Amino acid sequence: MTRTAAWEVLRSTSSTPMREIERVATRRGLDARDTGLLRAIVGTEIRRRGTLRAIVEAFVPRKPKPDLIAHLHVGLVQLLFHDRIPDHAAVSETSEAVGSTLGSSKVPFVHGVLRSVIRARREGASDDPRRALAGRPLHFDREVFHDPVKHPLLWAEDALSIPAALMKRWTRRYRATEAARLARFFLSEPPLVLRSVDARERVLAELAAAGIEARAGGHAATIVCPADQTGPVTSCAAFREGRVTIQGATAALAAELVEARPGEEVLDLCAAPGGKTAVLAGSGAHVTAVDDDEARLARARDTCARLGVLERVELVVSDGTRELGDRRFDAVLVDAPCTNTGVLGARPEARWRFGPSSLRSVVELQRRLLEEGAACVRPGGRLVWSTCSLEPEENGRQIASFLAEHAGWRLDLERTSLPDADQGPWDGGYAARLVRSRD
């Protein structure tokens, strides 16, 4: 049933398939263990989709239809990336899923392809990047991927599952070695990062007592847990009672850059799901939290209630500042919608949405939100712009363009974060603080 559920999620038309997992798991009655497996299969498929496509192309003479490809990907994920699943179980469970969704006539084909891959799989690393499975102690007995010398961008799309257009941008900006490091980093799900609301050592001890593996992170309030600990964390007393919450260090730093003070009026313009709103309200400021998605704003309400700051939060459903009239604020945070290229480990599907058209569209939306947010800042006030993107058009260039067209504003501080697997942060992003003149 789990493999069929994975196939269903992958064949959905959702642009955010990772968010479909809980819905599908609930409808199918999957328990916590099977839901975890479902999440692992779907997440790996998305992160490794370029590699899986190349493998199917290498082992299948004619391109199968999308429904069959999705089943093949589910089977290949288990055979190549999930060591705890025996080969026979991966093949038999995938074949059963094929039979139940597409009919028994398709089963021999899928069974045969998966068995062919097993026969071609070899243990150990390989010096030949056309055969090696990136980040895994496995390789193939034949060339599967493009030649990285002749076609470096196509090889990256094959072996590192980063679209060529994105790899080209990163290579130009960071050079080939750093671009490859980023791509390899995003092949894995990042750890679960928490922000301690209470004293961190006390929260660490409480998590340990609850059987949750956790350690201190690089930021003073950060706690790091394995990626598969989301369920235990959200079920523990420390989380339920608001002593700890899920929030990456880069996101927390963006909220902290606002430097919200007790008694100030602060606008959080793209507030859902509420983590930054809670940081702002925790300073003692009164926060107007705005988002155009009522359901997501409800999550922000729950987050702020759980963290004990809801009394200082006003929730407004609005597309931008439309419902705010002529209200002005001491500080405004615009945590803008973006291409998510700094968090492709946590939001893996974003890599496959990226392209010139999608980038232009999001930059236009960001420009509107930046203009609207800035218009809400009182003279002498502050505006913080943040994204979880690595792309200059959404970050430094966006801010430079705004400053060039708006006298009376100055750049006070800006910060770019690249993901780091050693100390963190595990999410990349950008934040800038602008100050409006008093004149």
Backbone torsions as a table, in degrees:
resi	resn	phi	psi	omega
1	MET	NA	-34.6	-178.8
2	THR	-64.8	-39.0	-179.7
3	ARG	-68.8	-37.0	176.4
4	THR	-65.7	-39.5	177.3
5	ALA	-63.8	-40.3	177.8
6	ALA	-62.1	-44.1	177.7
7	TRP	-60.1	-41.3	-179.6
8	GLU	-62.9	-44.2	179.4
9	VAL	-63.1	-44.0	-177.1
10	LEU	-69.6	-28.0	179.4
11	ARG	-90.2	-0.7	178.0
12	SER	-71.1	162.3	179.1
13	THR	-92.4	8.1	-177.9
14	SER	-66.3	137.8	175.0
15	SER	-80.3	-9.2	178.0
16	THR	-128.9	72.3	-174.9
17	PRO	-61.8	-27.3	179.3
18	MET	-63.4	-27.8	178.4
19	ARG	-78.5	-13.8	179.6
20	GLU	-80.6	-15.2	-171.3
21	ILE	-61.1	-49.4	-177.9
22	GLU	-63.3	-39.5	-179.5
23	ARG	-62.8	-47.0	-179.3
24	VAL	-67.1	-41.6	-179.8
25	ALA	-62.6	-41.1	179.6
26	THR	-65.8	-44.6	-178.5
27	ARG	-64.7	-34.2	-179.2
28	ARG	-89.3	-2.8	177.3
29	GLY	71.1	31.7	-179.6
30	LEU	-74.1	140.6	176.2
31	ASP	-80.5	179.8	-174.6
32	ALA	-61.4	-38.8	-178.7
33	ARG	-65.7	-46.5	-179.5
34	ASP	-70.1	-33.0	176.1
35	THR	-65.1	-38.7	175.9
36	GLY	-62.2	-41.5	177.3
37	LEU	-65.6	-41.3	177.5
38	LEU	-58.8	-46.0	179.9
39	ARG	-62.5	-41.1	-178.9
40	ALA	-65.2	-42.6	-179.3
41	ILE	-66.0	-48.5	-178.0
42	VAL	-64.7	-45.7	-179.6
43	GLY	-61.2	-42.8	179.0
44	THR	-66.3	-41.0	179.3
45	GLU	-58.6	-44.0	-177.8
46	ILE	-68.3	-44.5	-179.7
47	ARG	-66.2	-30.0	-175.0
48	ARG	-109.8	18.8	-172.1
49	ARG	-60.5	-39.3	178.2
50	GLY	-62.0	-41.3	177.9
51	THR	-65.8	-43.5	-179.7
52	LEU	-64.1	-38.8	176.9
53	ARG	-61.9	-43.2	-179.7
54	ALA	-64.4	-38.0	179.8
55	ILE	-66.9	-44.5	178.5
56	VAL	-60.9	-42.6	179.6
57	GLU	-62.6	-35.5	-178.9
58	ALA	-73.9	-28.3	-173.1
59	PHE	-108.3	-6.8	-178.6
60	VAL	-121.0	119.3	-176.6
61	PRO	-59.4	-43.3	179.4
62	ARG	-117.5	140.5	-175.7
63	LYS	-64.7	122.5	178.8
64	PRO	-72.0	168.9	174.8
65	LYS	-72.7	157.6	-175.5
66	PRO	-53.7	-37.9	179.8
67	ASP	-61.6	-40.9	178.3
68	LEU	-71.3	-38.5	178.8
69	ILE	-59.9	-41.3	-179.9
70	ALA	-61.5	-41.8	177.2
71	HIS	-65.3	-42.4	177.8
72	LEU	-59.8	-42.2	179.2
73	HIS	-62.2	-41.8	178.3
74	VAL	-60.5	-44.2	178.4
75	GLY	-65.6	-42.9	-178.4
76	LEU	-66.1	-36.9	176.3
77	VAL	-56.2	-44.2	-178.7
78	GLN	-68.8	-39.2	-177.3
79	LEU	-72.3	-31.7	-170.3
80	LEU	-109.3	-20.0	-172.4
81	PHE	-127.7	-9.6	-179.1
82	HIS	-118.6	95.7	-172.9
83	ASP	-66.4	-24.6	-175.4
84	ARG	-80.6	-9.0	-180.0
85	ILE	-97.8	114.8	179.0
86	PRO	-61.8	151.5	-179.3
87	ASP	-55.8	-45.3	-176.1
88	HIS	-62.7	-35.5	179.1
89	ALA	-70.5	-41.2	179.3
90	ALA	-61.5	-43.9	-178.4
91	VAL	-69.6	-46.9	-175.9
92	SER	-68.5	-41.2	-179.7
93	GLU	-68.1	-39.2	177.7
94	THR	-66.4	-41.4	178.6
95	SER	-62.6	-40.4	177.7
96	GLU	-62.9	-39.9	178.2
97	ALA	-64.3	-38.3	177.6
98	VAL	-62.4	-46.4	-179.7
99	GLY	-61.4	-38.3	-176.5
100	SER	-77.0	-19.6	-177.2
101	THR	-108.9	-36.2	-174.5
102	LEU	-116.3	-7.9	179.9
103	GLY	101.1	155.4	-174.2
104	SER	-65.5	-21.7	-177.8
105	SER	-66.8	-21.8	-178.6
106	LYS	-89.4	-12.9	-174.5
107	VAL	-63.3	-47.0	-179.1
108	PRO	-58.0	-37.5	179.7
109	PHE	-61.7	-52.4	-178.6
110	VAL	-63.9	-43.2	178.4
111	HIS	-57.5	-43.5	-178.2
112	GLY	-66.5	-41.9	179.4
113	VAL	-64.0	-45.8	-179.4
114	LEU	-63.0	-39.1	177.3
115	ARG	-66.4	-35.5	177.3
116	SER	-64.0	-40.4	178.3
117	VAL	-65.6	-40.8	178.2
118	ILE	-59.8	-43.0	-179.5
119	ARG	-66.5	-30.9	-178.5
120	ALA	-87.2	-12.2	-178.1
121	ARG	-76.2	139.0	179.4
122	ARG	-128.4	143.9	177.4
123	GLU	-76.9	147.9	175.6
124	GLY	95.7	164.5	180.0
125	ALA	-78.3	168.4	178.0
126	SER	-137.2	143.8	176.5
127	ASP	-78.9	-9.1	-178.6
128	ASP	-94.8	108.0	-177.1
129	PRO	-66.1	-11.2	177.0
130	ARG	-79.9	-15.0	-179.1
131	ARG	-112.9	-23.1	-171.5
132	ALA	-76.8	142.0	176.5
133	LEU	-95.5	108.5	-172.5
134	ALA	-55.0	130.0	176.7
135	GLY	75.2	8.7	-178.3
136	ARG	-131.7	146.8	178.6
137	PRO	-82.3	50.6	-176.7
138	LEU	-139.5	153.7	171.3
139	HIS	-151.2	175.9	-179.0
140	PHE	-110.4	159.5	-179.6
141	ASP	-82.9	7.3	-179.0
142	ARG	-147.5	166.9	177.4
143	GLU	-76.2	125.5	-177.5
144	VAL	-115.0	-33.4	-174.0
145	PHE	-108.1	163.2	177.6
146	HIS	-61.5	159.2	176.4
147	ASP	-74.4	118.5	-177.0
148	PRO	-68.5	-19.7	177.8
149	VAL	-76.4	-45.6	-178.8
150	LYS	-80.5	-36.6	-174.6
151	HIS	-135.9	70.2	-174.4
152	PRO	-61.3	-36.4	-178.3
153	LEU	-73.2	-38.6	177.4
154	LEU	-69.2	-35.9	175.8
155	TRP	-62.5	-42.4	179.3
156	ALA	-61.7	-39.0	178.3
157	GLU	-66.9	-37.6	177.3
158	ASP	-70.3	-60.7	-167.9
159	ALA	-82.9	-32.4	-176.2
160	LEU	-108.9	-1.8	177.1
161	SER	54.0	40.3	172.5
162	ILE	-115.5	123.0	179.9
163	PRO	-52.1	141.5	-176.0
164	ALA	-56.2	-38.6	-178.8
165	ALA	-62.1	-38.9	179.9
166	LEU	-74.0	-41.4	179.0
167	MET	-62.7	-37.8	178.2
168	LYS	-61.5	-43.9	178.6
169	ARG	-62.9	-47.3	-178.3
170	TRP	-64.6	-39.8	179.7
171	THR	-63.4	-41.6	178.9
172	ARG	-64.0	-37.2	-174.7
173	ARG	-87.3	-42.4	-173.3
174	TYR	-108.3	-8.9	-172.7
175	ARG	78.8	163.9	-167.1
176	ALA	-62.3	-41.9	-175.5
177	THR	-63.8	-47.1	-179.7
178	GLU	-69.7	-37.2	177.1
179	ALA	-60.6	-42.8	178.6
180	ALA	-66.1	-36.9	177.9
181	ARG	-61.9	-44.7	178.5
182	LEU	-61.7	-45.5	-179.1
183	ALA	-60.9	-43.5	178.9
184	ARG	-66.1	-38.0	178.2
185	PHE	-58.7	-40.8	-175.9
186	PHE	-80.4	3.0	174.9
187	LEU	-74.9	-17.9	-175.0
188	SER	-115.7	152.9	173.0
189	GLU	-72.1	130.3	-179.8
190	PRO	-71.3	164.4	176.2
191	PRO	-67.3	166.5	176.8
192	LEU	-82.9	121.1	-177.6
193	VAL	-107.9	130.2	-178.1
194	LEU	-116.2	154.6	170.8
195	ARG	-111.7	123.8	179.4
196	SER	-80.8	124.4	177.5
197	VAL	-88.3	-36.3	174.4
198	ASP	-88.5	-180.0	177.3
199	ALA	-56.2	130.5	-171.1
200	ARG	-61.9	-43.1	-178.2
201	GLU	-61.9	-37.4	178.8
202	ARG	-66.8	-40.8	179.1
203	VAL	-67.8	-40.6	177.0
204	LEU	-58.3	-43.1	179.2
205	ALA	-64.9	-38.5	179.6
206	GLU	-67.1	-40.6	177.7
207	LEU	-65.0	-41.9	178.7
208	ALA	-61.6	-40.7	179.0
209	ALA	-64.4	-26.4	178.6
210	ALA	-87.1	4.4	178.4
211	GLY	80.7	19.3	-178.2
212	ILE	-101.0	124.6	177.9
213	GLU	-72.3	124.6	-176.7
214	ALA	-154.1	153.1	176.2
215	ARG	-146.8	162.4	178.9
216	ALA	-71.3	141.3	176.5
217	GLY	-98.4	-176.0	-175.9
218	GLY	-70.0	-35.8	177.0
219	HIS	-76.2	149.2	-173.1
220	ALA	-59.0	-27.9	-177.7
221	ALA	-107.2	2.6	-171.5
222	THR	-85.4	140.0	173.2
223	ILE	-126.9	138.5	-175.8
224	VAL	-118.1	130.7	178.7
225	CYS	-126.8	158.7	173.7
226	PRO	-59.3	152.6	-174.6
227	ALA	-59.8	-28.9	-175.4
228	ASP	-86.7	12.0	-176.7
229	GLN	-97.5	9.8	-177.5
230	THR	-57.9	-47.2	179.9
231	GLY	-58.1	-55.4	178.0
232	PRO	-58.3	-37.6	-179.3
233	VAL	-65.4	-49.8	-176.8
234	THR	-70.6	-12.7	177.9
235	SER	-94.0	-14.8	-173.1
236	CYS	-79.4	160.4	-176.8
237	ALA	-64.4	-36.9	-178.2
238	ALA	-60.7	-37.3	178.3
239	PHE	-75.9	-49.4	-176.6
240	ARG	-59.1	-35.3	-175.6
241	GLU	-94.9	6.3	169.9
242	GLY	84.1	19.2	177.8
243	ARG	-88.7	-12.9	177.3
244	VAL	-150.4	151.3	178.7
245	THR	-145.4	162.2	179.5
246	ILE	-84.6	118.5	178.5
247	GLN	-166.5	127.0	178.7
248	GLY	-70.3	156.8	-177.2
249	ALA	-65.2	-38.2	-179.7
250	THR	-64.2	-40.9	178.1
251	ALA	-65.3	-42.9	179.8
252	ALA	-63.6	-39.6	-179.8
253	LEU	-64.9	-36.3	178.1
254	ALA	-61.6	-43.5	178.0
255	ALA	-66.1	-37.5	-179.3
256	GLU	-67.4	-28.9	179.0
257	LEU	-63.2	-22.8	177.0
258	VAL	-62.6	-31.5	-176.9
259	GLU	55.1	47.5	179.0
260	ALA	-62.6	141.7	-175.5
261	ARG	-122.9	155.9	178.9
262	PRO	-54.5	132.7	177.0
263	GLY	87.9	-11.3	179.8
264	GLU	-73.9	157.0	172.5
265	GLU	-101.0	118.7	-175.4
266	VAL	-123.8	138.1	176.4
267	LEU	-106.5	125.4	171.7
268	ASP	-106.9	102.8	-165.3
269	LEU	-78.5	-30.7	177.8
270	CYS	-124.3	75.1	-159.0
271	ALA	-81.3	-35.4	-173.2
272	ALA	-63.3	144.0	6.1
273	PRO	-91.4	13.4	168.0
274	GLY	107.4	-2.4	-177.8
275	GLY	-63.3	-44.4	-180.0
276	LYS	-72.6	-36.2	175.6
277	THR	-55.3	-43.0	-179.0
278	ALA	-65.5	-38.2	176.9
279	VAL	-62.7	-44.9	-179.5
280	LEU	-63.7	-46.9	179.9
281	ALA	-66.7	-30.9	178.6
282	GLY	-64.5	-18.2	177.7
283	SER	-78.4	-12.6	-176.5
284	GLY	103.7	-2.4	178.0
285	ALA	-76.3	157.8	170.1
286	HIS	-92.3	125.4	-171.3
287	VAL	-115.0	128.2	170.5
288	THR	-97.8	111.0	-175.6
289	ALA	-100.2	117.8	-174.4
290	VAL	-116.8	136.0	172.8
291	ASP	-155.5	151.4	-177.8
292	ASP	-89.6	-2.0	-178.9
293	ASP	-109.3	108.3	-174.9
294	GLU	-62.7	-38.8	-179.5
295	ALA	-65.8	-42.9	178.9
296	ARG	-68.6	-33.3	177.6
297	LEU	-67.9	-30.2	174.7
298	ALA	-63.3	-35.3	175.5
299	ARG	-64.8	-37.7	177.4
300	ALA	-62.7	-39.8	176.6
301	ARG	-59.9	-46.5	-179.4
302	ASP	-61.8	-42.6	-179.9
303	THR	-61.5	-47.0	-178.6
304	CYS	-67.1	-35.9	176.9
305	ALA	-65.2	-44.2	-179.5
306	ARG	-63.2	-34.9	-178.2
307	LEU	-89.9	3.1	172.5
308	GLY	75.2	26.8	-178.5
309	VAL	-123.0	8.4	-173.9
310	LEU	-61.3	-29.2	-178.9
311	GLU	-64.1	-19.6	179.3
312	ARG	-104.1	15.6	-176.4
313	VAL	-122.8	130.5	172.3
314	GLU	-110.3	125.3	-176.6
315	LEU	-101.7	130.2	-177.7
316	VAL	-132.5	123.3	174.4
317	VAL	-85.5	116.7	-177.4
318	SER	-162.5	147.0	171.2
319	ASP	-86.7	98.5	-173.9
320	GLY	73.7	-141.0	-174.6
321	THR	-99.9	16.3	-173.5
322	ARG	-53.8	-39.4	-175.0
323	GLU	-90.1	4.0	-174.4
324	LEU	-95.6	-9.4	-179.6
325	GLY	62.9	-133.0	-177.9
326	ASP	-104.6	24.7	179.4
327	ARG	-63.6	145.3	178.3
328	ARG	-126.9	153.3	-172.0
329	PHE	-132.0	155.7	176.2
330	ASP	-69.8	-31.2	179.5
331	ALA	-151.5	150.0	178.7
332	VAL	-132.1	132.5	172.6
333	LEU	-109.9	124.6	173.8
334	VAL	-115.9	95.3	174.6
335	ASP	-90.7	89.7	-160.7
336	ALA	-78.2	148.8	166.9
337	PRO	-55.9	142.8	-173.9
338	CYS	-152.8	-177.1	-179.7
339	THR	-80.2	-7.8	175.6
340	ASN	65.1	22.0	-176.0
341	THR	-72.3	-6.1	174.0
342	GLY	-91.8	-5.2	-176.3
343	VAL	-133.1	39.1	-175.5
344	LEU	-70.6	-13.4	172.7
345	GLY	-74.0	-44.9	-179.9
346	ALA	-79.9	-31.8	180.0
347	ARG	-122.5	68.6	-169.6
348	PRO	-62.9	-29.7	-176.8
349	GLU	-66.1	-19.4	-177.2
350	ALA	-62.9	-29.3	-179.6
351	ARG	-63.4	-33.3	-177.1
352	TRP	-84.8	-9.0	173.9
353	ARG	-91.8	-15.4	-171.6
354	PHE	-71.2	139.4	176.1
355	GLY	-179.3	171.3	-178.8
356	PRO	-55.7	-41.7	-178.1
357	SER	-67.5	-46.2	-179.5
358	SER	-66.2	-35.3	178.0
359	LEU	-65.1	-45.8	178.8
360	ARG	-59.6	-42.3	-178.5
361	SER	-62.6	-45.0	-177.5
362	VAL	-71.6	-33.9	177.9
363	VAL	-64.6	-38.5	177.4
364	GLU	-64.4	-43.1	177.6
365	LEU	-63.2	-43.6	179.8
366	GLN	-59.9	-41.8	-178.2
367	ARG	-60.8	-41.6	178.1
368	ARG	-62.5	-45.4	-179.0
369	LEU	-65.3	-37.0	178.1
370	LEU	-64.5	-43.9	178.2
371	GLU	-62.3	-45.5	-177.8
372	GLU	-67.4	-41.6	178.9
373	GLY	-63.5	-43.1	-179.3
374	ALA	-63.4	-36.5	-179.6
375	ALA	-65.3	-18.3	-178.9
376	CYS	-91.5	-1.8	-177.3
377	VAL	-88.2	129.3	176.2
378	ARG	-67.7	155.4	173.4
379	PRO	-53.3	133.1	-177.4
380	GLY	85.2	-3.3	-177.0
381	GLY	-86.3	-177.2	-172.4
382	ARG	-123.3	148.3	172.6
383	LEU	-130.9	127.8	175.5
384	VAL	-110.4	126.4	177.7
385	TRP	-107.7	127.8	179.2
386	SER	-141.2	149.0	173.7
387	THR	-141.2	165.3	170.3
388	CYS	-108.3	37.7	178.9
389	SER	-110.4	156.9	173.2
390	LEU	-104.0	-0.4	-170.5
391	GLU	-86.9	129.6	-176.2
392	PRO	-58.3	-34.6	-178.8
393	GLU	-59.8	-27.3	-178.3
394	GLU	-94.2	-10.7	-171.1
395	ASN	-120.0	-103.3	-175.4
396	GLY	-59.4	-40.2	-179.9
397	ARG	-68.9	-36.0	177.6
398	GLN	-61.2	-45.2	-179.0
399	ILE	-69.2	-42.9	179.8
400	ALA	-60.9	-40.7	178.6
401	SER	-63.7	-43.1	179.1
402	PHE	-61.6	-46.8	-177.3
403	LEU	-65.0	-34.5	-180.0
404	ALA	-66.4	-24.9	-175.7
405	GLU	-104.2	-4.5	-175.6
406	HIS	-131.4	101.9	173.7
407	ALA	-68.7	152.9	178.1
408	GLY	92.3	2.7	175.0
409	TRP	-120.4	147.9	174.4
410	ARG	-137.3	151.5	175.7
411	LEU	-82.3	119.6	-178.6
412	ASP	-93.0	-34.4	-175.9
413	LEU	-167.1	144.1	170.4
414	GLU	-142.9	152.2	-175.3
415	ARG	-146.9	131.7	174.2
416	THR	-114.4	132.9	179.0
417	SER	-116.9	128.3	171.4
418	LEU	-102.1	143.0	179.6
419	PRO	-59.6	143.7	-178.3
420	ASP	-138.5	119.6	-175.6
421	ALA	-77.5	-13.2	-176.2
422	ASP	-86.1	-64.7	-176.5
423	GLN	-106.0	-11.6	-172.7
424	GLY	84.9	170.9	6.1
425	PRO	-71.7	153.2	179.3
426	TRP	-89.8	0.1	176.3
427	ASP	-121.7	138.2	177.3
428	GLY	-93.3	159.6	178.8
429	GLY	173.9	-172.7	-174.8
430	TYR	-143.4	146.3	173.7
431	ALA	-147.9	141.4	176.7
432	ALA	-137.5	141.6	175.6
433	ARG	-112.1	124.3	177.6
434	LEU	-109.7	148.6	179.2
435	VAL	-123.1	134.0	178.6
436	ARG	-91.7	137.1	179.8
437	SER	-66.6	160.3	-178.4
438	ARG	-83.6	-8.1	-178.5
439	ASP	-79.3	NA	NA
